[in-house]
Amino acid sequence: MPWQQNFQNYTTSVAFAVQLSTVQVRALDAIANNTWADGQFFMFFATAQALQRRGLAEHNPNRTSEHSWVYRLTPAGELVLQLVRMSGALGSTAEVSEAA
């Protein structure tokens, strides 16, 4: 199922809403930055699959080696991550502004 359909089904089932756990928010950021904390790696695939079902992440078709990142953010995932960063959920908005 394409990410657009997953995202539409997820956000408009009753009303437009995006609810993510703290781990899912951190996974969005990790996928965007190609990083994942070693101690949390065992949870990564289940979390990434949850983001995939929501249309926020997808398998990376450009993966060139076993060391390449398996997932990438969809356009919807990138926008949600921008909103999360603005909200300060990943740190202060000052830190986000400086990083942008």
ABEGO torsion letter per residue (X at the ends): XBAAAAAAAAAAAABBBBBBBAAAAAAAAAAAAGBBBAAAAAAAAAAAAAAAAAGABBBBAABABAABBABBBBAAAAAAAAAAAAAGAAEBAAAAAAAX
